[in-house]
Amino acid sequence: MVDNIGSNSDIFEEDGVIIMEQERLLPIANVGRIMKQILPPNAKLSKEAKETMQECVSEFISFVTGEASDRCHKEKRKTVNGDDICWALGSLGFDDYAKPLKRYLERYRELEGARSNNQNRATNSNEERDMEPRIPIKFGVIEESNKSFSRRF
């Protein structure tokens, strides 16, 4: 549970640990950059809009991570992994996000495994390591035929 301490809204207490507000929120510049990607080029974002979204996404991340952490605790594990996050999204009713994220995670693991195998082969045969730049995995578009939205991520 997170509680404000005294009248100072910049300090919070969570499970007996004092947390400064800037430590529990995503950087506002990153939030603003992500927001601008979906808007038309000439659109402006107010400081209030960025701060509101910063609070929302930070709370959402805490909410999902908390659910995943509870699962790990019940299973006597100490590390939250990508599968736990996908499970938490689904159990909290965010199936529209859990399913594509699960596919993304599987694809990411496939590519990382292939990359690791290539590096091991190059090392074992005393060849120079392949210094190819990492290619980001495109998440694509979520389109639901029975929904009225599609978002590019």
C-alpha positions in Angstrom: 0.0 0.0 0.0 1.2 3.5 -0.8 0.5 6.3 1.6 1.4 10.0 1.5 3.6 11.0 4.5 2.4 14.2 6.2 1.5 17.1 4.0 4.5 16.7 1.6 3.1 15.0 -1.5 6.6 14.3 -2.9 7.2 11.5 -0.3 5.4 8.2 -0.1 5.6 5.1 2.1 5.2 1.7 0.5 5.5 -1.4 2.7 7.6 0.5 5.3 10.0 1.9 2.7 10.0 5.7 2.0 9.9 6.5 -1.7 10.4 9.8 -3.3 7.8 10.7 -6.0 10.4 10.9 -8.8 11.4 7.3 -8.0 8.0 5.9 -8.4 7.1 7.7 -11.7 8.4 7.1 -15.2 10.5 10.0 -16.5 8.1 12.6 -17.9 10.3 13.2 -21.0 9.9 9.5 -22.0 6.1 9.7 -21.4 5.8 12.8 -23.5 7.9 11.2 -26.3 5.6 8.2 -26.4 2.5 10.3 -26.4 3.8 12.4 -29.3 4.4 9.3 -31.4 0.6 8.7 -31.7 -0.4 12.3 -32.2 -0.3 14.3 -35.5 3.1 16.2 -36.0 1.6 19.6 -35.3 -0.2 18.5 -32.1 0.8 20.1 -28.8 0.8 18.4 -25.3 0.2 20.4 -22.2 2.4 19.9 -19.1 -0.8 18.8 -17.3 -1.6 16.1 -19.9 2.0 14.7 -19.6 1.8 14.7 -15.8 -1.6 13.0 -15.8 -0.4 10.3 -18.2 2.8 9.9 -16.2 0.7 9.2 -13.1 -1.6 6.8 -15.0 1.1 4.7 -16.7 3.2 4.5 -13.5 0.2 3.3 -11.5 -0.7 0.8 -14.3 2.8 -0.6 -14.3 2.7 -0.9 -10.5 -0.7 -2.6 -10.6 0.4 -5.2 -13.2 3.8 -5.8 -11.6 2.2 -6.2 -8.2 -0.1 -8.9 -9.5 2.8 -10.7 -11.1 4.8 -10.3 -7.9 2.0 -11.9 -5.9 2.0 -14.9 -8.2 5.8 -15.3 -7.8 5.4 -15.0 -4.0 2.7 -17.7 -4.0 5.0 -20.0 -6.2 8.0 -19.2 -3.9 10.0 -17.6 -6.6 11.9 -14.4 -6.3 12.2 -13.2 -9.9 9.3 -11.8 -11.9 9.7 -12.7 -15.6 7.9 -11.8 -18.8 5.6 -14.8 -18.5 4.4 -13.5 -15.1 3.7 -10.1 -16.6 1.7 -11.7 -19.4 -0.2 -13.8 -16.9 -0.9 -10.7 -14.7 -2.3 -8.7 -17.7 -4.6 -11.6 -18.5 -5.8 -12.1 -15.0 -6.5 -8.4 -14.6 -8.7 -8.4 -17.7 -6.2 -7.0 -20.2 -6.4 -10.0 -22.6 -6.2 -7.6 -25.6 -2.7 -6.8 -24.5 -1.6 -10.1 -22.9 -2.0 -12.1 -26.1 0.1 -9.9 -28.4 2.7 -9.4 -25.6 3.0 -13.1 -25.2 3.6 -13.5 -29.0 6.2 -10.7 -28.8 8.0 -12.4 -25.8 8.1 -15.7 -27.6 9.6 -14.1 -30.8 12.1 -12.1 -28.7 13.2 -15.3 -27.0 13.6 -17.1 -30.3 15.8 -14.2 -31.7 17.9 -14.0 -28.5 18.4 -17.8 -28.6 19.5 -17.7 -32.2 21.8 -14.7 -31.5 23.3 -16.6 -28.6 23.9 -19.7 -30.7 25.6 -17.7 -33.4 27.9 -16.0 -30.9 28.8 -19.4 -29.3 29.6 -20.9 -32.7 31.8 -17.9 -33.5 33.6 -18.1 -30.2 34.1 -21.9 -30.3 35.6 -21.8 -33.8 37.9 -18.8 -32.9 36.3 -16.6 -35.6 35.6 -13.0 -35.0 32.2 -12.4 -33.4 29.5 -11.2 -35.6 29.1 -7.5 -34.7 25.8 -7.0 -36.5 23.7 -4.3 -34.9 20.7 -5.5 -32.9 17.5 -5.2 -35.0 14.5 -4.2 -32.8 11.5 -6.4 -32.9 8.5 -4.6 -34.3 5.4 -5.1 -32.1 3.0 -4.3 -34.9 -0.6 -3.3 -34.8 -3.2 -4.7 -32.5 -6.4 -5.0 -34.4 -9.5 -6.5 -33.0 -12.3 -7.1 -35.5 -15.0 -6.8 -32.9 -13.4 -3.7 -31.3 -13.4 -0.2 -32.6 -9.7 0.4 -32.0 -6.3 -0.3 -33.5 -3.1 1.0 -32.1 0.4 0.9 -33.3 3.0 0.1 -30.7 
